[in-house]
């Protein structure tokens, strides 16, 4: 089966085909003009060096050569080859806050969507690292265990919403403990070894109401796991929009007294968690520059050998259409448009 590495270049074949059509139209118009002042049977006497087939052959060689070069540019690949290699990397757990406060729109489009964008950008910087995804509100659960399949991670990430957990709140400590479970901590069937190749990234507005997140981060740090935090929102705060099955309403969530609830970014809490976890804190509004601090920390983690892996890859065969295309262009140069006198008598005999 043929596989093209750069299939996007194949649209250039349409340009080559269009050039062929234009050449055919121009040739037809040229012949019509000639027929206006002479009969076709007189062309041989009036233009003795004229050839009917040479221009067509030259044009055909150019078009075929260009088409083959486009195919070579797309890099056709046939069959497969087996490659052996070693995979190594770090283990990362991403904790994503899905409490109702993450629907606040103090950062656009809202805190949760910005969080998902940050995670997607972070995944794009990874290579060889394993990632797990934990979502939490009043409680937490493992959305996806450790994997190095970033495409699958992004699919799971797209499904995350604030209605996935009915119990509201922000249990950051519980999320950190669930992240440790994805690393195998506390599993009697998996021997635990303290190393510096693991990190937890907590994404939240920092309004922790459920447990001692700082103590959970401190315990993770004792096991060699670094805890980083990314703050979502602004310290000034914002109201929490209300939604119904049809979408967003014009109302905001209110407390028992009827006052609109304001949710604020608690940077002090997130800084304390990062400090206890021997990690870094960045705010989402500075994510473009602050994210580099997180990626630098990840790059500095110890890399664990995940064992030998076998990869199957396609064999590139671009050299064959490339060589054929160059031969066609060379042949076009060697074919003259008008008849050579030495071949004139021979061609006339063939035409008879």
Secondary structure, 3 states (H helix, E strand, C coil): CCEECCHHHHHHHHHHHHHHHHHHHHHHHHHHHHHHHCCHHHHHHHCCCCCCCHHHHHHHHHHHHHHHHHHHHCCEEEEEEEEEEEEEECEEEEEEECCHHHHCCCCCCCHHHHHHHHHHHHHHCCCCCEEEEEEECCCEEEEEEEECCHHHHHHHHHCCCCCCCCCCCCCHHHHHHHHHHHCCCCCCCCCCCCCCCEEEEEEECCCCCCCCHHHHHHHHHHCCEEEEEEECCCCCCEECEEEECCEEEEEECECCCCCECEECCCHHHHHHHHHHCCCCEEEHHHHHHHHHHHHHHHHCCCCEEEEEEEEEEEEECHHHHHHHHHHHHHHHHHCCCCCCHHHHHHHHHHHC
